[in-house]
Amino acid sequence: MSPVKGDSPFIPSPEEYVKAVIRCIGYEPRCVPYWRHSVQWFLASLAPDSALNLWRLRVGIRKRNEMRALLGEKELS
């Protein structure tokens, strides 16, 4: 897994996530094994699609800018 800056209540350690995934295998077609991700999924299901799309766009732009800062413009072009 990639290193993540800062701590977030929605980011489990690799060990926590793997344990949760293994418990979930074979039960449902969609698996949201980590309990904090389940809370996040529930809250997202209450929001309108336009709000979720805006949030996803902002997250994507932020991640792209972080990668550009890490790698530099030359490697992304």
HTML snippet that shows the backbone in 3Dmol.js (N, CA, C, O; Angstrom):
<script src="https://3Dmol.org/build/3Dmol-min.js"></script>
<div id="view" style="width:600px;height:400px;position:relative"></div>
<script>
const pdb = `
ATOM      1  N   MET A   1       0.844  -1.179   0.000  1.00  0.00           N
ATOM      2  CA  MET A   1       0.000   0.000   0.000  1.00  0.00           C
ATOM      3  C   MET A   1       0.884   1.235   0.000  1.00  0.00           C
ATOM      4  O   MET A   1       2.011   1.203   0.495  1.00  0.00           O
ATOM      5  N   SER A   2       0.369   2.323  -0.557  1.00  0.00           N
ATOM      6  CA  SER A   2       1.156   3.543  -0.644  1.00  0.00           C
ATOM      7  C   SER A   2       1.106   4.303   0.676  1.00  0.00           C
ATOM      8  O   SER A   2       0.120   4.223   1.409  1.00  0.00           O
ATOM      9  N   PRO A   3       2.170   5.037   0.972  1.00  0.00           N
ATOM     10  CA  PRO A   3       2.162   5.831   2.196  1.00  0.00           C
ATOM     11  C   PRO A   3       1.149   6.963   2.078  1.00  0.00           C
ATOM     12  O   PRO A   3       0.951   7.520   0.998  1.00  0.00           O
ATOM     13  N   VAL A   4       0.515   7.297   3.187  1.00  0.00           N
ATOM     14  CA  VAL A   4      -0.503   8.333   3.195  1.00  0.00           C
ATOM     15  C   VAL A   4      -0.073   9.423   4.158  1.00  0.00           C
ATOM     16  O   VAL A   4       0.336   9.141   5.285  1.00  0.00           O
ATOM     17  N   LYS A   5      -0.166  10.681   3.707  1.00  0.00           N
ATOM     18  CA  LYS A   5       0.163  11.801   4.579  1.00  0.00           C
ATOM     19  C   LYS A   5      -0.957  12.004   5.582  1.00  0.00           C
ATOM     20  O   LYS A   5      -2.134  11.985   5.221  1.00  0.00           O
ATOM     21  N   GLY A   6      -0.593  12.197   6.839  1.00  0.00           N
ATOM     22  CA  GLY A   6      -1.583  12.509   7.854  1.00  0.00           C
ATOM     23  C   GLY A   6      -2.417  11.301   8.238  1.00  0.00           C
ATOM     24  O   GLY A   6      -2.430  10.279   7.553  1.00  0.00           O
ATOM     25  N   ASP A   7      -3.107  11.449   9.345  1.00  0.00           N
ATOM     26  CA  ASP A   7      -3.979  10.383   9.813  1.00  0.00           C
ATOM     27  C   ASP A   7      -5.422  10.745   9.513  1.00  0.00           C
ATOM     28  O   ASP A   7      -5.815  11.910   9.576  1.00  0.00           O
ATOM     29  N   SER A   8      -6.193   9.737   9.189  1.00  0.00           N
ATOM     30  CA  SER A   8      -7.611   9.923   8.939  1.00  0.00           C
ATOM     31  C   SER A   8      -8.346   8.765   9.592  1.00  0.00           C
ATOM     32  O   SER A   8      -7.860   7.634   9.578  1.00  0.00           O
ATOM     33  N   PRO A   9      -9.510   9.037  10.164  1.00  0.00           N
ATOM     34  CA  PRO A   9     -10.263   7.939  10.765  1.00  0.00           C
ATOM     35  C   PRO A   9     -10.764   6.929   9.736  1.00  0.00           C
ATOM     36  O   PRO A   9     -11.189   5.835  10.106  1.00  0.00           O
ATOM     37  N   PHE A  10     -10.721   7.282   8.441  1.00  0.00           N
ATOM     38  CA  PHE A  10     -11.205   6.384   7.401  1.00  0.00           C
ATOM     39  C   PHE A  10     -10.094   5.612   6.711  1.00  0.00           C
ATOM     40  O   PHE A  10     -10.354   4.905   5.738  1.00  0.00           O
ATOM     41  N   ILE A  11      -8.861   5.729   7.191  1.00  0.00           N
ATOM     42  CA  ILE A  11      -7.745   5.016   6.566  1.00  0.00           C
ATOM     43  C   ILE A  11      -7.207   3.975   7.552  1.00  0.00           C
ATOM     44  O   ILE A  11      -6.526   4.327   8.516  1.00  0.00           O
ATOM     45  N   PRO A  12      -7.512   2.692   7.312  1.00  0.00           N
ATOM     46  CA  PRO A  12      -7.016   1.641   8.200  1.00  0.00           C
ATOM     47  C   PRO A  12      -5.561   1.308   7.881  1.00  0.00           C
ATOM     48  O   PRO A  12      -5.046   1.664   6.821  1.00  0.00           O
ATOM     49  N   SER A  13      -4.919   0.630   8.801  1.00  0.00           N
ATOM     50  CA  SER A  13      -3.583   0.121   8.500  1.00  0.00           C
ATOM     51  C   SER A  13      -3.752  -1.037   7.517  1.00  0.00           C
ATOM     52  O   SER A  13      -4.837  -1.613   7.435  1.00  0.00           O
ATOM     53  N   PRO A  14      -2.709  -1.387   6.775  1.00  0.00           N
ATOM     54  CA  PRO A  14      -2.828  -2.524   5.853  1.00  0.00           C
ATOM     55  C   PRO A  14      -3.268  -3.807   6.567  1.00  0.00           C
ATOM     56  O   PRO A  14      -4.063  -4.578   6.030  1.00  0.00           O
ATOM     57  N   GLU A  15      -2.756  -4.028   7.761  1.00  0.00           N
ATOM     58  CA  GLU A  15      -3.107  -5.243   8.510  1.00  0.00           C
ATOM     59  C   GLU A  15      -4.589  -5.261   8.877  1.00  0.00           C
ATOM     60  O   GLU A  15      -5.254  -6.287   8.731  1.00  0.00           O
ATOM     61  N   GLU A  16      -5.111  -4.117   9.357  1.00  0.00           N
ATOM     62  CA  GLU A  16      -6.529  -4.035   9.716  1.00  0.00           C
ATOM     63  C   GLU A  16      -7.415  -4.293   8.500  1.00  0.00           C
ATOM     64  O   GLU A  16      -8.416  -5.004   8.585  1.00  0.00           O
ATOM     65  N   TYR A  17      -7.035  -3.709   7.378  1.00  0.00           N
ATOM     66  CA  TYR A  17      -7.854  -3.842   6.176  1.00  0.00           C
ATOM     67  C   TYR A  17      -7.867  -5.280   5.665  1.00  0.00           C
ATOM     68  O   TYR A  17      -8.920  -5.800   5.296  1.00  0.00           O
ATOM     69  N   VAL A  18      -6.710  -5.917   5.643  1.00  0.00           N
ATOM     70  CA  VAL A  18      -6.633  -7.301   5.154  1.00  0.00           C
ATOM     71  C   VAL A  18      -7.474  -8.227   6.025  1.00  0.00           C
ATOM     72  O   VAL A  18      -8.183  -9.089   5.505  1.00  0.00           O
ATOM     73  N   LYS A  19      -7.405  -8.060   7.335  1.00  0.00           N
ATOM     74  CA  LYS A  19      -8.225  -8.887   8.229  1.00  0.00           C
ATOM     75  C   LYS A  19      -9.712  -8.696   7.940  1.00  0.00           C
ATOM     76  O   LYS A  19     -10.473  -9.664   7.916  1.00  0.00           O
ATOM     77  N   ALA A  20     -10.124  -7.451   7.719  1.00  0.00           N
ATOM     78  CA  ALA A  20     -11.528  -7.167   7.434  1.00  0.00           C
ATOM     79  C   ALA A  20     -11.950  -7.755   6.089  1.00  0.00           C
ATOM     80  O   ALA A  20     -13.054  -8.287   5.968  1.00  0.00           O
ATOM     81  N   VAL A  21     -11.089  -7.666   5.084  1.00  0.00           N
ATOM     82  CA  VAL A  21     -11.406  -8.198   3.755  1.00  0.00           C
ATOM     83  C   VAL A  21     -11.555  -9.713   3.806  1.00  0.00           C
ATOM     84  O   VAL A  21     -12.483 -10.265   3.215  1.00  0.00           O
ATOM     85  N   ILE A  22     -10.667 -10.373   4.490  1.00  0.00           N
ATOM     86  CA  ILE A  22     -10.722 -11.839   4.572  1.00  0.00           C
ATOM     87  C   ILE A  22     -12.030 -12.293   5.212  1.00  0.00           C
ATOM     88  O   ILE A  22     -12.608 -13.293   4.788  1.00  0.00           O
ATOM     89  N   ARG A  23     -12.504 -11.571   6.229  1.00  0.00           N
ATOM     90  CA  ARG A  23     -13.780 -11.930   6.864  1.00  0.00           C
ATOM     91  C   ARG A  23     -14.963 -11.727   5.923  1.00  0.00           C
ATOM     92  O   ARG A  23     -16.005 -12.358   6.100  1.00  0.00           O
ATOM     93  N   CYS A  24     -14.821 -10.863   4.934  1.00  0.00           N
ATOM     94  CA  CYS A  24     -15.930 -10.485   4.049  1.00  0.00           C
ATOM     95  C   CYS A  24     -16.038 -11.370   2.802  1.00  0.00           C
ATOM     96  O   CYS A  24     -17.086 -11.394   2.158  1.00  0.00           O
ATOM     97  N   ILE A  25     -14.996 -12.079   2.461  1.00  0.00           N
ATOM     98  CA  ILE A  25     -14.957 -12.844   1.210  1.00  0.00           C
ATOM     99  C   ILE A  25     -16.098 -13.860   1.158  1.00  0.00           C
ATOM    100  O   ILE A  25     -16.312 -14.625   2.098  1.00  0.00           O
ATOM    101  N   GLY A  26     -16.829 -13.848   0.032  1.00  0.00           N
ATOM    102  CA  GLY A  26     -17.861 -14.840  -0.209  1.00  0.00           C
ATOM    103  C   GLY A  26     -19.237 -14.514   0.325  1.00  0.00           C
ATOM    104  O   GLY A  26     -20.142 -15.339   0.197  1.00  0.00           O
ATOM    105  N   TYR A  27     -19.439 -13.346   0.919  1.00  0.00           N
ATOM    106  CA  TYR A  27     -20.740 -13.034   1.502  1.00  0.00           C
ATOM    107  C   TYR A  27     -21.639 -12.197   0.604  1.00  0.00           C
ATOM    108  O   TYR A  27     -22.839 -12.460   0.521  1.00  0.00           O
ATOM    109  N   GLU A  28     -21.089 -11.201  -0.066  1.00  0.00           N
ATOM    110  CA  GLU A  28     -21.904 -10.303  -0.877  1.00  0.00           C
ATOM    111  C   GLU A  28     -21.152  -9.917  -2.141  1.00  0.00           C
ATOM    112  O   GLU A  28     -19.925 -10.003  -2.186  1.00  0.00           O
ATOM    113  N   PRO A  29     -21.892  -9.486  -3.183  1.00  0.00           N
ATOM    114  CA  PRO A  29     -21.195  -9.042  -4.398  1.00  0.00           C
ATOM    115  C   PRO A  29     -20.398  -7.760  -4.174  1.00  0.00           C
ATOM    116  O   PRO A  29     -19.343  -7.574  -4.781  1.00  0.00           O
ATOM    117  N   ARG A  30     -20.892  -6.876  -3.310  1.00  0.00           N
ATOM    118  CA  ARG A  30     -20.160  -5.656  -2.975  1.00  0.00           C
ATOM    119  C   ARG A  30     -19.661  -5.808  -1.545  1.00  0.00           C
ATOM    120  O   ARG A  30     -20.438  -6.044  -0.620  1.00  0.00           O
ATOM    121  N   CYS A  31     -18.391  -5.671  -1.387  1.00  0.00           N
ATOM    122  CA  CYS A  31     -17.788  -5.881  -0.073  1.00  0.00           C
ATOM    123  C   CYS A  31     -17.213  -4.560   0.438  1.00  0.00           C
ATOM    124  O   CYS A  31     -16.307  -3.992  -0.174  1.00  0.00           O
ATOM    125  N   VAL A  32     -17.733  -4.083   1.541  1.00  0.00           N
ATOM    126  CA  VAL A  32     -17.189  -2.912   2.223  1.00  0.00           C
ATOM    127  C   VAL A  32     -16.785  -3.417   3.607  1.00  0.00           C
ATOM    128  O   VAL A  32     -17.516  -3.233   4.580  1.00  0.00           O
ATOM    129  N   PRO A  33     -15.621  -4.054   3.688  1.00  0.00           N
ATOM    130  CA  PRO A  33     -15.280  -4.816   4.879  1.00  0.00           C
ATOM    131  C   PRO A  33     -14.899  -3.998   6.104  1.00  0.00           C
ATOM    132  O   PRO A  33     -15.168  -4.415   7.230  1.00  0.00           O
ATOM    133  N   TYR A  34     -14.294  -2.872   5.907  1.00  0.00           N
ATOM    134  CA  TYR A  34     -13.829  -2.096   7.051  1.00  0.00           C
ATOM    135  C   TYR A  34     -14.983  -1.252   7.568  1.00  0.00           C
ATOM    136  O   TYR A  34     -15.615  -0.545   6.783  1.00  0.00           O
ATOM    137  N   TRP A  35     -15.277  -1.303   8.855  1.00  0.00           N
ATOM    138  CA  TRP A  35     -16.480  -0.682   9.399  1.00  0.00           C
ATOM    139  C   TRP A  35     -16.525   0.818   9.151  1.00  0.00           C
ATOM    140  O   TRP A  35     -17.603   1.375   8.942  1.00  0.00           O
ATOM    141  N   ARG A  36     -15.385   1.473   9.170  1.00  0.00           N
ATOM    142  CA  ARG A  36     -15.385   2.915   8.921  1.00  0.00           C
ATOM    143  C   ARG A  36     -15.732   3.217   7.462  1.00  0.00           C
ATOM    144  O   ARG A  36     -16.353   4.237   7.162  1.00  0.00           O
ATOM    145  N   HIS A  37     -15.328   2.327   6.566  1.00  0.00           N
ATOM    146  CA  HIS A  37     -15.707   2.492   5.165  1.00  0.00           C
ATOM    147  C   HIS A  37     -17.207   2.266   5.000  1.00  0.00           C
ATOM    148  O   HIS A  37     -17.836   2.909   4.159  1.00  0.00           O
ATOM    149  N   SER A  38     -17.786   1.371   5.782  1.00  0.00           N
ATOM    150  CA  SER A  38     -19.238   1.147   5.733  1.00  0.00           C
ATOM    151  C   SER A  38     -19.992   2.402   6.148  1.00  0.00           C
ATOM    152  O   SER A  38     -21.009   2.745   5.545  1.00  0.00           O
ATOM    153  N   VAL A  39     -19.499   3.087   7.173  1.00  0.00           N
ATOM    154  CA  VAL A  39     -20.109   4.349   7.604  1.00  0.00           C
ATOM    155  C   VAL A  39     -19.989   5.377   6.484  1.00  0.00           C
ATOM    156  O   VAL A  39     -20.947   6.086   6.173  1.00  0.00           O
ATOM    157  N   GLN A  40     -18.811   5.450   5.889  1.00  0.00           N
ATOM    158  CA  GLN A  40     -18.579   6.384   4.792  1.00  0.00           C
ATOM    159  C   GLN A  40     -19.514   6.059   3.614  1.00  0.00           C
ATOM    160  O   GLN A  40     -20.083   6.968   3.009  1.00  0.00           O
ATOM    161  N   TRP A  41     -19.671   4.790   3.295  1.00  0.00           N
ATOM    162  CA  TRP A  41     -20.550   4.355   2.202  1.00  0.00           C
ATOM    163  C   TRP A  41     -21.998   4.744   2.496  1.00  0.00           C
ATOM    164  O   TRP A  41     -22.703   5.223   1.608  1.00  0.00           O
ATOM    165  N   PHE A  42     -22.443   4.540   3.735  1.00  0.00           N
ATOM    166  CA  PHE A  42     -23.806   4.892   4.121  1.00  0.00           C
ATOM    167  C   PHE A  42     -24.045   6.391   3.968  1.00  0.00           C
ATOM    168  O   PHE A  42     -25.056   6.807   3.402  1.00  0.00           O
ATOM    169  N   LEU A  43     -23.119   7.197   4.470  1.00  0.00           N
ATOM    170  CA  LEU A  43     -23.266   8.652   4.362  1.00  0.00           C
ATOM    171  C   LEU A  43     -23.282   9.098   2.901  1.00  0.00           C
ATOM    172  O   LEU A  43     -24.036   9.997   2.528  1.00  0.00           O
ATOM    173  N   ALA A  44     -22.454   8.473   2.088  1.00  0.00           N
ATOM    174  CA  ALA A  44     -22.419   8.810   0.663  1.00  0.00           C
ATOM    175  C   ALA A  44     -23.736   8.448  -0.015  1.00  0.00           C
ATOM    176  O   ALA A  44     -24.165   9.137  -0.939  1.00  0.00           O
ATOM    177  N   SER A  45     -24.381   7.369   0.437  1.00  0.00           N
ATOM    178  CA  SER A  45     -25.646   6.960  -0.184  1.00  0.00           C
ATOM    179  C   SER A  45     -26.768   7.957   0.104  1.00  0.00           C
ATOM    180  O   SER A  45     -27.772   7.976  -0.608  1.00  0.00           O
ATOM    181  N   LEU A  46     -26.611   8.778   1.133  1.00  0.00           N
ATOM    182  CA  LEU A  46     -27.626   9.777   1.469  1.00  0.00           C
ATOM    183  C   LEU A  46     -27.487  11.054   0.641  1.00  0.00           C
ATOM    184  O   LEU A  46     -28.441  11.821   0.510  1.00  0.00           O
ATOM    185  N   ALA A  47     -26.315  11.275   0.094  1.00  0.00           N
ATOM    186  CA  ALA A  47     -26.043  12.510  -0.653  1.00  0.00           C
ATOM    187  C   ALA A  47     -26.532  12.389  -2.095  1.00  0.00           C
ATOM    188  O   ALA A  47     -26.571  11.290  -2.648  1.00  0.00           O
ATOM    189  N   PRO A  48     -26.905  13.514  -2.701  1.00  0.00           N
ATOM    190  CA  PRO A  48     -27.282  13.473  -4.122  1.00  0.00           C
ATOM    191  C   PRO A  48     -26.062  13.189  -4.994  1.00  0.00           C
ATOM    192  O   PRO A  48     -24.931  13.496  -4.616  1.00  0.00           O
ATOM    193  N   ASP A  49     -26.302  12.602  -6.155  1.00  0.00           N
ATOM    194  CA  ASP A  49     -25.205  12.247  -7.062  1.00  0.00           C
ATOM    195  C   ASP A  49     -24.339  13.444  -7.429  1.00  0.00           C
ATOM    196  O   ASP A  49     -23.121  13.312  -7.543  1.00  0.00           O
ATOM    197  N   SER A  50     -24.950  14.606  -7.614  1.00  0.00           N
ATOM    198  CA  SER A  50     -24.166  15.789  -7.998  1.00  0.00           C
ATOM    199  C   SER A  50     -23.157  16.161  -6.912  1.00  0.00           C
ATOM    200  O   SER A  50     -22.041  16.578  -7.223  1.00  0.00           O
ATOM    201  N   ALA A  51     -23.536  16.015  -5.649  1.00  0.00           N
ATOM    202  CA  ALA A  51     -22.611  16.313  -4.552  1.00  0.00           C
ATOM    203  C   ALA A  51     -21.470  15.299  -4.523  1.00  0.00           C
ATOM    204  O   ALA A  51     -20.318  15.665  -4.290  1.00  0.00           O
ATOM    205  N   LEU A  52     -21.789  14.026  -4.758  1.00  0.00           N
ATOM    206  CA  LEU A  52     -20.744  12.997  -4.789  1.00  0.00           C
ATOM    207  C   LEU A  52     -19.794  13.211  -5.955  1.00  0.00           C
ATOM    208  O   LEU A  52     -18.583  13.042  -5.810  1.00  0.00           O
ATOM    209  N   ASN A  53     -20.336  13.583  -7.110  1.00  0.00           N
ATOM    210  CA  ASN A  53     -19.480  13.845  -8.266  1.00  0.00           C
ATOM    211  C   ASN A  53     -18.545  15.018  -8.008  1.00  0.00           C
ATOM    212  O   ASN A  53     -17.374  14.966  -8.383  1.00  0.00           O
ATOM    213  N   LEU A  54     -19.044  16.077  -7.375  1.00  0.00           N
ATOM    214  CA  LEU A  54     -18.201  17.224  -7.043  1.00  0.00           C
ATOM    215  C   LEU A  54     -17.100  16.814  -6.071  1.00  0.00           C
ATOM    216  O   LEU A  54     -15.947  17.213  -6.231  1.00  0.00           O
ATOM    217  N   TRP A  55     -17.454  16.020  -5.068  1.00  0.00           N
ATOM    218  CA  TRP A  55     -16.464  15.560  -4.090  1.00  0.00           C
ATOM    219  C   TRP A  55     -15.388  14.712  -4.774  1.00  0.00           C
ATOM    220  O   TRP A  55     -14.196  14.893  -4.523  1.00  0.00           O
ATOM    221  N   ARG A  56     -15.818  13.781  -5.644  1.00  0.00           N
ATOM    222  CA  ARG A  56     -14.850  12.932  -6.350  1.00  0.00           C
ATOM    223  C   ARG A  56     -13.926  13.761  -7.235  1.00  0.00           C
ATOM    224  O   ARG A  56     -12.730  13.484  -7.320  1.00  0.00           O
ATOM    225  N   LEU A  57     -14.475  14.767  -7.888  1.00  0.00           N
ATOM    226  CA  LEU A  57     -13.665  15.645  -8.729  1.00  0.00           C
ATOM    227  C   LEU A  57     -12.618  16.370  -7.891  1.00  0.00           C
ATOM    228  O   LEU A  57     -11.453  16.446  -8.283  1.00  0.00           O
ATOM    229  N   ARG A  58     -13.021  16.900  -6.750  1.00  0.00           N
ATOM    230  CA  ARG A  58     -12.084  17.628  -5.885  1.00  0.00           C
ATOM    231  C   ARG A  58     -10.992  16.710  -5.347  1.00  0.00           C
ATOM    232  O   ARG A  58      -9.827  17.099  -5.280  1.00  0.00           O
ATOM    233  N   VAL A  59     -11.369  15.490  -4.963  1.00  0.00           N
ATOM    234  CA  VAL A  59     -10.373  14.527  -4.479  1.00  0.00           C
ATOM    235  C   VAL A  59      -9.400  14.180  -5.595  1.00  0.00           C
ATOM    236  O   VAL A  59      -8.192  14.130  -5.368  1.00  0.00           O
ATOM    237  N   GLY A  60      -9.906  13.943  -6.790  1.00  0.00           N
ATOM    238  CA  GLY A  60      -9.047  13.610  -7.924  1.00  0.00           C
ATOM    239  C   GLY A  60      -8.083  14.725  -8.268  1.00  0.00           C
ATOM    240  O   GLY A  60      -6.908  14.474  -8.536  1.00  0.00           O
ATOM    241  N   ILE A  61      -8.571  15.957  -8.264  1.00  0.00           N
ATOM    242  CA  ILE A  61      -7.695  17.097  -8.555  1.00  0.00           C
ATOM    243  C   ILE A  61      -6.621  17.230  -7.481  1.00  0.00           C
ATOM    244  O   ILE A  61      -5.457  17.483  -7.791  1.00  0.00           O
ATOM    245  N   ARG A  62      -7.008  17.061  -6.228  1.00  0.00           N
ATOM    246  CA  ARG A  62      -6.032  17.160  -5.136  1.00  0.00           C
ATOM    247  C   ARG A  62      -4.958  16.082  -5.261  1.00  0.00           C
ATOM    248  O   ARG A  62      -3.771  16.361  -5.091  1.00  0.00           O
ATOM    249  N   LYS A  63      -5.375  14.845  -5.561  1.00  0.00           N
ATOM    250  CA  LYS A  63      -4.403  13.757  -5.710  1.00  0.00           C
ATOM    251  C   LYS A  63      -3.478  14.000  -6.892  1.00  0.00           C
ATOM    252  O   LYS A  63      -2.279  13.735  -6.808  1.00  0.00           O
ATOM    253  N   ARG A  64      -4.026  14.500  -7.989  1.00  0.00           N
ATOM    254  CA  ARG A  64      -3.201  14.802  -9.153  1.00  0.00           C
ATOM    255  C   ARG A  64      -2.156  15.856  -8.810  1.00  0.00           C
ATOM    256  O   ARG A  64      -0.995  15.726  -9.196  1.00  0.00           O
ATOM    257  N   ASN A  65      -2.559  16.898  -8.088  1.00  0.00           N
ATOM    258  CA  ASN A  65      -1.622  17.951  -7.705  1.00  0.00           C
ATOM    259  C   ASN A  65      -0.551  17.439  -6.748  1.00  0.00           C
ATOM    260  O   ASN A  65       0.606  17.851  -6.829  1.00  0.00           O
ATOM    261  N   GLU A  66      -0.936  16.542  -5.843  1.00  0.00           N
ATOM    262  CA  GLU A  66       0.055  15.945  -4.940  1.00  0.00           C
ATOM    263  C   GLU A  66       1.070  15.117  -5.716  1.00  0.00           C
ATOM    264  O   GLU A  66       2.266  15.173  -5.429  1.00  0.00           O
ATOM    265  N   MET A  67       0.602  14.348  -6.699  1.00  0.00           N
ATOM    266  CA  MET A  67       1.522  13.542  -7.509  1.00  0.00           C
ATOM    267  C   MET A  67       2.443  14.422  -8.334  1.00  0.00           C
ATOM    268  O   MET A  67       3.628  14.121  -8.481  1.00  0.00           O
ATOM    269  N   ARG A  68       1.909  15.502  -8.869  1.00  0.00           N
ATOM    270  CA  ARG A  68       2.750  16.424  -9.631  1.00  0.00           C
ATOM    271  C   ARG A  68       3.826  17.026  -8.745  1.00  0.00           C
ATOM    272  O   ARG A  68       4.968  17.192  -9.175  1.00  0.00           O
ATOM    273  N   ALA A  69       3.472  17.349  -7.527  1.00  0.00           N
ATOM    274  CA  ALA A  69       4.455  17.916  -6.607  1.00  0.00           C
ATOM    275  C   ALA A  69       5.524  16.885  -6.260  1.00  0.00           C
ATOM    276  O   ALA A  69       6.698  17.230  -6.121  1.00  0.00           O
ATOM    277  N   LEU A  70       5.126  15.625  -6.120  1.00  0.00           N
ATOM    278  CA  LEU A  70       6.076  14.558  -5.791  1.00  0.00           C
ATOM    279  C   LEU A  70       6.982  14.207  -6.961  1.00  0.00           C
ATOM    280  O   LEU A  70       8.199  14.106  -6.801  1.00  0.00           O
ATOM    281  N   LEU A  71       6.398  14.021  -8.126  1.00  0.00           N
ATOM    282  CA  LEU A  71       7.141  13.531  -9.280  1.00  0.00           C
ATOM    283  C   LEU A  71       7.665  14.630 -10.189  1.00  0.00           C
ATOM    284  O   LEU A  71       8.621  14.421 -10.936  1.00  0.00           O
ATOM    285  N   GLY A  72       7.057  15.767 -10.127  1.00  0.00           N
ATOM    286  CA  GLY A  72       7.435  16.835 -11.034  1.00  0.00           C
ATOM    287  C   GLY A  72       6.633  16.750 -12.315  1.00  0.00           C
ATOM    288  O   GLY A  72       6.116  15.688 -12.661  1.00  0.00           O
ATOM    289  N   GLU A  73       6.529  17.844 -13.005  1.00  0.00           N
ATOM    290  CA  GLU A  73       5.723  17.927 -14.228  1.00  0.00           C
ATOM    291  C   GLU A  73       6.238  17.021 -15.342  1.00  0.00           C
ATOM    292  O   GLU A  73       5.439  16.502 -16.121  1.00  0.00           O
ATOM    293  N   LYS A  74       7.549  16.819 -15.439  1.00  0.00           N
ATOM    294  CA  LYS A  74       8.133  16.080 -16.563  1.00  0.00           C
ATOM    295  C   LYS A  74       7.658  14.634 -16.622  1.00  0.00           C
ATOM    296  O   LYS A  74       7.372  14.123 -17.705  1.00  0.00           O
ATOM    297  N   GLU A  75       7.569  13.965 -15.466  1.00  0.00           N
ATOM    298  CA  GLU A  75       7.222  12.543 -15.458  1.00  0.00           C
ATOM    299  C   GLU A  75       5.748  12.300 -15.747  1.00  0.00           C
ATOM    300  O   GLU A  75       5.390  11.204 -16.178  1.00  0.00           O
ATOM    301  N   LEU A  76       4.885  13.279 -15.525  1.00  0.00           N
ATOM    302  CA  LEU A  76       3.456  13.094 -15.766  1.00  0.00           C
ATOM    303  C   LEU A  76       3.056  13.424 -17.196  1.00  0.00           C
ATOM    304  O   LEU A  76       1.971  13.040 -17.631  1.00  0.00           O
ATOM    305  N   SER A  77       3.900  14.123 -17.931  1.00  0.00           N
ATOM    306  CA  SER A  77       3.556  14.523 -19.301  1.00  0.00           C
ATOM    307  C   SER A  77       3.747  13.403 -20.278  1.00  0.00           C
ATOM    308  O   SER A  77       3.502  13.577 -21.472  1.00  0.00           O
TER     309      SER A  77
END
`;
const viewer = $3Dmol.createViewer("view");
viewer.addModel(pdb, "pdb");
viewer.setStyle({}, {cartoon: {color: "spectrum"}});
viewer.zoomTo();
viewer.render();
</script>
